[in-house]
Amino acid sequence: MRTLILRLSAVGGLLTVAITSLLLAGAPAFAVSLPGDQLWQRKTVVSGSDGFVEMARGPGGVVYAVGTRAYTSGGKKCQGIVLVKYSPAGKLLWKRSLAGGVVPNGGSGRAIAADAAGNVTVAGMKYSVAHAFDIVVAGYSPSGALRWSRTYNGPADGIDQAFDVALDRSGNAYVAGSVATKTKASDLLLLKYAAGSGRRLWTFQYNSPALALDDYAQAVAVDRSGAAYVTGYSQNMDGTTWSATVIKVTPAGKPLWMPHLLVGSSTFATRIALDGNGDVVIAGRCLGPTDYDLFVAKLTHTIGSLAWTPKTVSYAGNQVLNDLAIGRCHNDIYLVGSNSFPITTGEIADFKYDGTLLWDTAYWPDNLVNGGLSWKAVALDAHDDLFVAGRDTATSPATDTFEVGKLEWDGTWPIWQTRVSGDATGDTTPRDVLWTSGSSGGAYACGVLTQGGVDYAYITKFKP
């Protein structure tokens, strides 16, 4: 931890503060944490590369994280879903396990959401010999009591996947993913579960006009009325290209509109968010003449029409979108990801609410020859300053680092950046970043950290 030592002395009847790097004899001293300092870190062994994958805020500054746990059963290595709750001071308040099985399949946590009272819903998958992969959804009380647990197996007994979960104002859970069909294709899937009982209220399954080809949901958002917006991608009739899919579904499970967007020759939407006016922003990547670019589009929440022509961020090399956030102050749209050329660099772009590109930056890693940097997640504070988390690799010294940084809303970089070293080879990767307000608030990051050849599910807190 970086610290400042404050030396207090009285001069001319006034109290003055001198900042020095040494503790002087006879003067009282206080250690002061600086923005970007690590306040605490916690880790637990995992058997795969997922670790903690997503976090959610709870009342009083508590933080929940979901991921994949490792354990042994009958002498066999197993893995399953794990859920943890930490106080702002880093105390483990409780830990819960769910839906495990033998490696390499087992179970895995995918998504988490918490309501204003601190009830939390997690979604993931578990493996069974009869059904391949089933979707698992569970609700827990603020004290960690299991309120309900449900398993969804599609009609084809195939690979059914959960990718995201969101809650409405009543705490009902919407789970987005995909369901296997009897034609061996996958359909977009949206499930709704009742808050208190976990009863499945309805199932919405979508097969694009391309009939037997594939459709996948990747993300879901819910507005104040309880309407759900789900996005993903659908295979086109040619069987080789894809279009972004956006669907609005009523609280009763009826589709209202479902446009398909084609930007370039293929378009994959992987993130969704609602802006301050309730309009729908989707983002992902699209295939240009030679490489993949980032794209963003906004649709009106009423009829699903485009608010403006979809925008792209284009560089030489393939780009990948990893996260999306919308500012509270300016309604700006922030995209984070990576670009592969000439080496992997971290990409950040800021679009105005009307689609104007305000700024974008390619942040280079420490080692410009063999290193690489990929931003995996973004969160905004009350002033729309950005916290970003990513994986930074370098060859001198040979380490992979778990990196978190803060930059101003206008792109000024960095306010601070902090790295946690992992092994030169391994699975070290942040998965999510979160900001909480208040005197005990901070910037949290979670993911997987490889140290000493061991993969850990990792969560850490920084002074913001």
BANULUM-473034 format. One record per residue (C-alpha): residue in three letters; x, z, y. Coordinates in nm, 2 decimals. Layout:
REM BANULUM-473034
  resn       x       z       y
   ALA       X       Z       Y
...
***
This chain:
REM BANULUM-473034
  resn       x       z       y
   MET    0.00    0.00    0.00
   ARG    0.12   -0.08    0.35
   THR    0.10    0.22    0.58
   LEU    0.16    0.33    0.94
   ILE    0.29    0.67    1.03
   LEU    0.14    0.82    1.34
   ARG    0.34    1.08    1.53
   LEU    0.14    1.29    1.77
   SER    0.30    1.46    2.08
   ALA    0.18    1.61    2.40
   VAL    0.33    1.46    2.72
   GLY    0.23    1.58    3.07
   GLY   -0.09    1.74    2.93
   LEU   -0.20    1.41    2.76
   LEU   -0.20    1.33    2.39
   THR   -0.01    1.02    2.31
   VAL    0.03    0.84    1.98
   ALA    0.36    0.67    1.88
   ILE    0.37    0.44    1.58
   THR    0.70    0.46    1.39
   SER    0.82    0.35    1.05
   LEU    0.99    0.69    0.98
   LEU    0.85    1.03    0.95
   LEU    1.02    1.25    1.21
   ALA    1.09    1.61    1.12
   GLY    0.85    1.86    1.28
   ALA    0.58    1.61    1.37
   PRO    0.25    1.59    1.17
   ALA    0.20    1.26    0.99
   PHE   -0.10    1.07    0.86
   ALA   -0.10    0.77    0.63
   VAL   -0.32    0.49    0.76
   SER   -0.44    0.21    0.54
   LEU   -0.43   -0.13    0.70
   PRO   -0.67   -0.43    0.66
   GLY   -0.59   -0.60    0.33
   ASP   -0.45   -0.29    0.16
   GLN   -0.57   -0.23   -0.19
   LEU   -0.79    0.09   -0.19
   TRP   -0.83    0.10   -0.56
   GLN   -0.82   -0.11   -0.88
   ARG   -0.98   -0.07   -1.22
   LYS   -0.93   -0.27   -1.54
   THR   -1.04   -0.27   -1.90
   VAL   -0.91   -0.48   -2.19
   VAL   -1.10   -0.80   -2.28
   SER   -1.06   -1.05   -2.57
   GLY   -1.12   -1.37   -2.38
   SER   -1.05   -1.52   -2.04
   ASP   -1.38   -1.43   -1.86
   GLY   -1.32   -1.07   -1.76
   PHE   -1.57   -0.97   -1.49
   VAL   -1.75   -1.28   -1.36
   GLU   -1.99   -1.17   -1.09
   MET   -2.07   -0.87   -0.88
   ALA   -2.38   -0.73   -0.69
   ARG   -2.43   -0.48   -0.42
   GLY   -2.64   -0.17   -0.47
   PRO   -2.78    0.09   -0.22
   GLY   -2.52    0.34   -0.08
   GLY   -2.23    0.09   -0.11
   VAL   -2.22    0.10   -0.50
   VAL   -2.10   -0.22   -0.67
   TYR   -2.21   -0.36   -1.01
   ALA   -2.00   -0.61   -1.21
   VAL   -2.09   -0.80   -1.53
   GLY   -1.85   -0.97   -1.77
   THR   -1.73   -0.98   -2.12
   ARG   -1.60   -0.68   -2.32
   ALA   -1.37   -0.65   -2.62
   TYR   -1.43   -0.42   -2.92
   THR   -1.37   -0.39   -3.29
   SER   -1.64   -0.37   -3.55
   GLY   -1.58   -0.35   -3.93
   GLY   -1.21   -0.44   -3.86
   LYS   -1.31   -0.76   -3.68
   LYS   -1.25   -0.85   -3.32
   CYS   -1.57   -0.88   -3.13
   GLN   -1.68   -0.95   -2.78
   GLY   -2.01   -0.90   -2.59
   ILE   -2.17   -0.84   -2.25
   VAL   -2.05   -0.55   -2.04
   LEU   -2.20   -0.41   -1.72
   VAL   -2.03   -0.15   -1.49
   LYS   -2.13    0.04   -1.18
   TYR   -1.87    0.18   -0.94
   SER   -1.90    0.41   -0.64
   PRO   -1.74    0.30   -0.31
   ALA   -1.45    0.54   -0.40
   GLY   -1.39    0.36   -0.73
   LYS   -1.55    0.62   -0.96
   LEU   -1.70    0.46   -1.27
   LEU   -2.06    0.58   -1.26
   TRP   -2.16    0.42   -1.59
   LYS   -2.07    0.14   -1.83
   ARG   -2.31   -0.04   -2.06
   SER   -2.26   -0.28   -2.34
   LEU   -2.50   -0.55   -2.47
   ALA   -2.53   -0.83   -2.72
   GLY   -2.20   -0.84   -2.90
   GLY   -2.06   -1.04   -3.20
   VAL   -1.75   -1.16   -3.37
   VAL   -1.48   -1.36   -3.18
   PRO   -1.46   -1.65   -3.09
   ASN   -1.83   -1.67   -3.02
   GLY   -1.98   -1.32   -2.98
   GLY   -2.15   -1.27   -2.65
   SER   -2.06   -1.32   -2.28
   GLY   -2.20   -1.20   -1.95
   ARG   -2.27   -1.48   -1.70
   ALA   -2.47   -1.35   -1.40
   ILE   -2.60   -1.04   -1.22
   ALA   -2.85   -0.94   -0.95
   ALA   -2.96   -0.61   -0.80
   ASP   -3.27   -0.51   -0.60
   ALA   -3.30   -0.29   -0.30
   ALA   -3.36    0.02   -0.52
   GLY   -3.05   -0.04   -0.74
   ASN   -3.23   -0.18   -1.04
   VAL   -3.00   -0.44   -1.19
   THR   -3.06   -0.75   -1.41
   VAL   -2.79   -0.93   -1.61
   ALA   -2.80   -1.26   -1.79
   GLY   -2.57   -1.40   -2.05
   MET   -2.55   -1.54   -2.41
   LYS   -2.50   -1.42   -2.76
   TYR   -2.42   -1.61   -3.08
   SER   -2.61   -1.61   -3.40
   VAL   -2.56   -1.81   -3.72
   ALA   -2.92   -1.92   -3.72
   HIS   -2.96   -2.01   -3.35
   ALA   -2.61   -2.10   -3.23
   PHE   -2.63   -1.94   -2.87
   ASP   -2.93   -1.76   -2.74
   ILE   -2.99   -1.64   -2.38
   VAL   -2.99   -1.27   -2.32
   VAL   -3.15   -1.10   -2.02
   ALA   -3.17   -0.73   -1.96
   GLY   -3.28   -0.49   -1.69
   TYR   -3.12   -0.15   -1.61
   SER   -3.23    0.14   -1.39
   PRO   -3.00    0.27   -1.11
   SER   -2.89    0.55   -1.36
   GLY   -2.79    0.29   -1.62
   ALA   -3.10    0.33   -1.85
   LEU   -3.19    0.02   -2.03
   ARG   -3.54   -0.07   -1.90
   TRP   -3.58   -0.38   -2.12
   SER   -3.38   -0.65   -2.31
   ARG   -3.50   -1.00   -2.40
   THR   -3.35   -1.28   -2.61
   TYR   -3.46   -1.64   -2.56
   ASN   -3.41   -1.90   -2.84
   GLY   -3.53   -2.25   -2.76
   PRO   -3.74   -2.45   -3.00
   ALA   -3.44   -2.64   -3.14
   ASP   -3.24   -2.34   -3.25
   GLY   -2.95   -2.48   -3.06
   ILE   -2.72   -2.39   -2.78
   ASP   -2.92   -2.23   -2.50
   GLN   -2.73   -2.11   -2.20
   ALA   -2.78   -1.89   -1.89
   PHE   -2.58   -1.97   -1.58
   ASP   -2.74   -1.78   -1.29
   VAL   -3.00   -1.51   -1.22
   ALA   -3.19   -1.43   -0.90
   LEU   -3.46   -1.17   -0.81
   ASP   -3.77   -1.20   -0.59
   ARG   -3.88   -0.92   -0.36
   SER   -4.07   -0.75   -0.64
   GLY   -3.77   -0.75   -0.87
   ASN   -3.89   -1.02   -1.10
   ALA   -3.60   -1.21   -1.25
   TYR   -3.54   -1.59   -1.25
   VAL   -3.28   -1.72   -1.50
   ALA   -3.15   -2.07   -1.47
   GLY   -2.97   -2.25   -1.75
   SER   -3.02   -2.51   -2.02
   VAL   -3.21   -2.53   -2.35
   ALA   -3.13   -2.75   -2.65
   THR   -3.39   -3.00   -2.76
   LYS   -3.47   -3.14   -3.10
   THR   -3.32   -3.47   -2.99
   LYS   -2.99   -3.29   -2.95
   ALA   -3.00   -3.32   -2.57
   SER   -3.03   -3.04   -2.32
   ASP   -3.31   -2.98   -2.07
   LEU   -3.29   -2.79   -1.75
   LEU   -3.44   -2.44   -1.80
   LEU   -3.59   -2.18   -1.56
   LEU   -3.73   -1.85   -1.70
   LYS   -3.92   -1.58   -1.51
   TYR   -3.93   -1.22   -1.64
   ALA   -4.14   -0.93   -1.50
   ALA   -3.95   -0.66   -1.32
   GLY   -4.08   -0.35   -1.49
   SER   -4.15   -0.47   -1.85
   GLY   -3.92   -0.77   -1.90
   ARG   -4.22   -0.97   -2.02
   ARG   -4.15   -1.34   -1.99
   LEU   -4.40   -1.47   -1.74
   TRP   -4.34   -1.84   -1.78
   THR   -4.09   -2.10   -1.89
   PHE   -4.02   -2.41   -1.69
   GLN   -3.83   -2.69   -1.88
   TYR   -3.74   -3.01   -1.72
   ASN   -3.64   -3.34   -1.88
   SER   -3.55   -3.62   -1.63
   PRO   -3.70   -3.97   -1.65
   ALA   -3.39   -4.06   -1.85
   LEU   -3.58   -3.90   -2.14
   ALA   -3.34   -3.80   -2.42
   LEU   -3.04   -3.76   -2.19
   ASP   -2.91   -3.42   -2.06
   ASP   -3.02   -3.20   -1.77
   TYR   -2.85   -2.87   -1.67
   ALA   -2.94   -2.60   -1.42
   GLN   -2.64   -2.43   -1.26
   ALA   -2.78   -2.21   -0.98
   VAL   -3.11   -2.06   -0.86
   ALA   -3.23   -1.90   -0.53
   VAL   -3.56   -1.73   -0.45
   ASP   -3.73   -1.72   -0.11
   ARG   -3.95   -1.45    0.04
   SER   -4.27   -1.59   -0.11
   GLY   -4.13   -1.58   -0.46
   ALA   -4.08   -1.96   -0.49
   ALA   -3.76   -2.05   -0.68
   TYR   -3.52   -2.33   -0.60
   VAL   -3.30   -2.45   -0.89
   THR   -3.02   -2.70   -0.88
   GLY   -2.80   -2.87   -1.13
   TYR   -2.75   -3.23   -1.25
   SER   -2.92   -3.49   -1.47
   GLN   -2.77   -3.78   -1.67
   ASN   -2.88   -4.12   -1.54
   MET   -3.03   -4.40   -1.75
   ASP   -2.69   -4.56   -1.80
   GLY   -2.58   -4.26   -2.00
   THR   -2.25   -4.24   -1.81
   THR   -2.33   -4.13   -1.45
   TRP   -2.51   -3.82   -1.32
   SER   -2.73   -3.73   -1.02
   ALA   -2.78   -3.39   -0.85
   THR   -3.12   -3.24   -0.93
   VAL   -3.31   -3.00   -0.70
   ILE   -3.65   -2.85   -0.80
   LYS   -3.88   -2.61   -0.61
   VAL   -4.10   -2.41   -0.84
   THR   -4.39   -2.19   -0.73
   PRO   -4.42   -1.82   -0.82
   ALA   -4.66   -1.93   -1.09
   GLY   -4.41   -2.17   -1.25
   LYS   -4.54   -2.50   -1.12
   PRO   -4.30   -2.76   -0.98
   LEU   -4.37   -2.87   -0.62
   TRP   -4.09   -3.13   -0.56
   MET   -3.78   -3.25   -0.75
   PRO   -3.56   -3.50   -0.57
   HIS   -3.25   -3.65   -0.73
   LEU   -2.95   -3.71   -0.51
   LEU   -2.68   -3.97   -0.59
   VAL   -2.37   -3.94   -0.37
   GLY   -2.10   -4.18   -0.48
   SER   -2.13   -4.29   -0.84
   SER   -2.19   -3.95   -0.99
   THR   -2.31   -3.62   -0.83
   PHE   -2.29   -3.27   -0.98
   ALA   -2.46   -2.99   -0.79
   THR   -2.33   -2.64   -0.89
   ARG   -2.43   -2.41   -0.60
   ILE   -2.74   -2.34   -0.40
   ALA   -2.83   -2.11   -0.11
   LEU   -3.11   -2.07    0.15
   ASP   -3.03   -2.08    0.52
   GLY   -3.19   -1.87    0.79
   ASN   -3.48   -2.11    0.82
   GLY   -3.55   -2.11    0.45
   ASP   -3.42   -2.46    0.40
   VAL   -3.22   -2.54    0.08
   VAL   -2.85   -2.61    0.08
   ILE   -2.68   -2.75   -0.24
   ALA   -2.32   -2.83   -0.29
   GLY   -2.09   -2.96   -0.56
   ARG   -1.87   -3.26   -0.62
   CYS   -1.93   -3.63   -0.63
   LEU   -1.73   -3.92   -0.76
   GLY   -1.60   -4.16   -0.50
   PRO   -1.41   -4.49   -0.56
   THR   -1.12   -4.31   -0.73
   ASP   -1.15   -3.93   -0.71
   TYR   -1.40   -3.65   -0.69
   ASP   -1.49   -3.52   -0.34
   LEU   -1.68   -3.21   -0.23
   PHE   -2.03   -3.27   -0.11
   VAL   -2.30   -3.07    0.06
   ALA   -2.67   -3.15    0.14
   LYS   -2.96   -2.98    0.30
   LEU   -3.33   -3.02    0.21
   THR   -3.64   -2.89    0.38
   HIS   -3.81   -2.62    0.19
   THR   -4.16   -2.77    0.25
   ILE   -4.13   -3.11    0.09
   GLY   -3.77   -3.14   -0.03
   SER   -3.68   -3.42    0.21
   LEU   -3.32   -3.45    0.33
   ALA   -3.25   -3.27    0.66
   TRP   -2.95   -3.49    0.71
   THR   -2.74   -3.74    0.51
   PRO   -2.53   -3.56    0.25
   LYS   -2.18   -3.49    0.37
   THR   -1.85   -3.51    0.19
   VAL   -1.50   -3.37    0.22
   SER   -1.25   -3.63    0.09
   TYR   -0.88   -3.60    0.02
   ALA   -0.65   -3.79   -0.22
   GLY   -0.69   -3.62   -0.56
   ASN   -0.98   -3.46   -0.74
   GLN   -1.16   -3.18   -0.57
   VAL   -1.37   -2.90   -0.73
   LEU   -1.63   -2.68   -0.56
   ASN   -1.63   -2.32   -0.67
   ASP   -1.85   -2.14   -0.42
   LEU   -2.09   -2.17   -0.13
   ALA   -2.19   -1.93    0.14
   ILE   -2.41   -1.95    0.45
   GLY   -2.34   -1.75    0.77
   ARG   -2.58   -1.50    0.92
   CYS   -2.46   -1.55    1.28
   HIS   -2.43   -1.92    1.31
   ASN   -2.61   -2.06    0.99
   ASP   -2.28   -2.24    0.92
   ILE   -2.22   -2.36    0.56
   TYR   -1.89   -2.27    0.40
   LEU   -1.75   -2.44    0.09
   VAL   -1.45   -2.33   -0.11
   GLY   -1.27   -2.49   -0.40
   SER   -0.95   -2.68   -0.48
   ASN   -0.79   -3.02   -0.45
   SER   -0.55   -3.15   -0.72
   PHE   -0.31   -3.37   -0.52
   PRO   -0.02   -3.36   -0.48
   ILE   -0.04   -3.01   -0.63
   THR   -0.34   -2.78   -0.65
   THR   -0.43   -2.65   -0.31
   GLY   -0.71   -2.42   -0.19
   GLU   -0.99   -2.60    0.01
   ILE   -1.22   -2.45    0.26
   ALA   -1.47   -2.64    0.47
   ASP   -1.72   -2.53    0.74
   PHE   -2.02   -2.74    0.82
   LYS   -2.26   -2.67    1.11
   TYR   -2.63   -2.62    1.03
   ASP   -2.69   -2.98    1.13
   GLY   -2.43   -3.12    0.89
   THR   -2.15   -3.16    1.14
   LEU   -1.81   -3.08    0.99
   LEU   -1.65   -2.82    1.21
   TRP   -1.33   -2.77    1.03
   ASP   -1.16   -2.79    0.69
   THR   -0.83   -2.67    0.57
   ALA   -0.60   -2.72    0.26
   TYR   -0.41   -2.40    0.21
   TRP   -0.08   -2.44    0.02
   PRO    0.05   -2.19   -0.23
   ASP    0.39   -2.02   -0.19
   ASN    0.57   -2.27   -0.41
   LEU    0.51   -2.62   -0.29
   VAL    0.68   -2.79   -0.58
   ASN    0.53   -2.64   -0.90
   GLY    0.28   -2.39   -0.77
   GLY   -0.09   -2.42   -0.72
   LEU   -0.38   -2.24   -0.54
   SER   -0.75   -2.26   -0.62
   TRP   -1.01   -2.07   -0.43
   LYS   -1.28   -1.94   -0.67
   ALA   -1.52   -1.74   -0.45
   VAL   -1.62   -1.67   -0.09
   ALA   -1.81   -1.39    0.09
   LEU   -1.89   -1.34    0.46
   ASP   -1.90   -1.02    0.66
   ALA   -2.14   -0.94    0.94
   HIS   -1.94   -1.15    1.19
   ASP   -1.92   -1.45    0.94
   ASP   -1.55   -1.39    0.89
   LEU   -1.46   -1.51    0.54
   PHE   -1.31   -1.33    0.24
   VAL   -1.18   -1.57   -0.02
   ALA   -1.04   -1.50   -0.37
   GLY   -0.83   -1.73   -0.58
   ARG   -0.55   -1.79   -0.83
   ASP   -0.21   -1.85   -0.68
   THR    0.07   -1.97   -0.91
   ALA    0.44   -2.00   -0.84
   THR    0.77   -2.05   -1.02
   SER    1.00   -1.84   -0.81
   PRO    0.93   -1.57   -0.92
   ALA    0.73   -1.71   -1.21
   THR    0.40   -1.53   -1.17
   ASP    0.03   -1.60   -1.15
   THR   -0.13   -1.39   -0.88
   PHE   -0.48   -1.26   -0.81
   GLU   -0.51   -1.34   -0.44
   VAL   -0.76   -1.22   -0.18
   GLY   -0.75   -1.32    0.19
   LYS   -0.95   -1.29    0.51
   LEU   -0.98   -1.56    0.78
   GLU   -1.19   -1.58    1.09
   TRP   -1.51   -1.78    1.10
   ASP   -1.35   -2.06    1.30
   GLY   -1.08   -2.11    1.04
   THR   -0.80   -1.91    1.19
   TRP   -0.58   -1.81    0.89
   PRO   -0.50   -1.55    0.78
   ILE   -0.62   -1.22    0.92
   TRP   -0.46   -1.08    0.60
   GLN   -0.39   -1.18    0.25
   THR   -0.30   -0.97   -0.05
   ARG   -0.17   -1.06   -0.40
   VAL   -0.18   -0.87   -0.73
   SER    0.08   -1.01   -0.97
   GLY    0.00   -1.11   -1.32
   ASP    0.21   -1.27   -1.59
   ALA    0.36   -1.61   -1.55
   THR    0.13   -1.73   -1.83
   GLY   -0.21   -1.60   -1.90
   ASP   -0.57   -1.60   -1.77
   THR   -0.53   -1.43   -1.43
   THR   -0.82   -1.57   -1.22
   PRO   -1.06   -1.41   -0.97
   ARG   -1.42   -1.50   -1.04
   ASP   -1.61   -1.34   -0.75
   VAL   -1.57   -1.17   -0.41
   LEU   -1.81   -0.94   -0.23
   TRP   -1.83   -0.76    0.10
   THR   -2.01   -0.43    0.17
   SER   -2.07   -0.28    0.51
   GLY   -2.05    0.07    0.65
   SER   -1.78    0.33    0.68
   SER   -1.72    0.32    0.31
   GLY   -1.75   -0.05    0.28
   GLY   -1.49   -0.30    0.19
   ALA   -1.40   -0.63    0.03
   TYR   -1.43   -0.64   -0.35
   ALA   -1.29   -0.89   -0.59
   CYS   -1.33   -0.92   -0.97
   GLY   -1.21   -1.15   -1.25
   VAL   -0.94   -1.14   -1.52
   LEU   -0.59   -1.01   -1.47
   THR   -0.31   -1.08   -1.73
   GLN   -0.04   -0.82   -1.73
   GLY    0.21   -0.75   -2.01
   GLY    0.04   -1.02   -2.23
   VAL   -0.29   -0.84   -2.21
   ASP   -0.61   -0.98   -2.05
   TYR   -0.80   -0.72   -1.84
   ALA   -1.15   -0.74   -1.69
   TYR   -1.04   -0.65   -1.34
   ILE   -1.21   -0.52   -1.02
   THR   -1.04   -0.41   -0.70
   LYS   -1.14   -0.30   -0.35
   PHE   -0.96   -0.39   -0.02
   LYS   -0.98   -0.25    0.32
   PRO   -1.16   -0.52    0.52
***
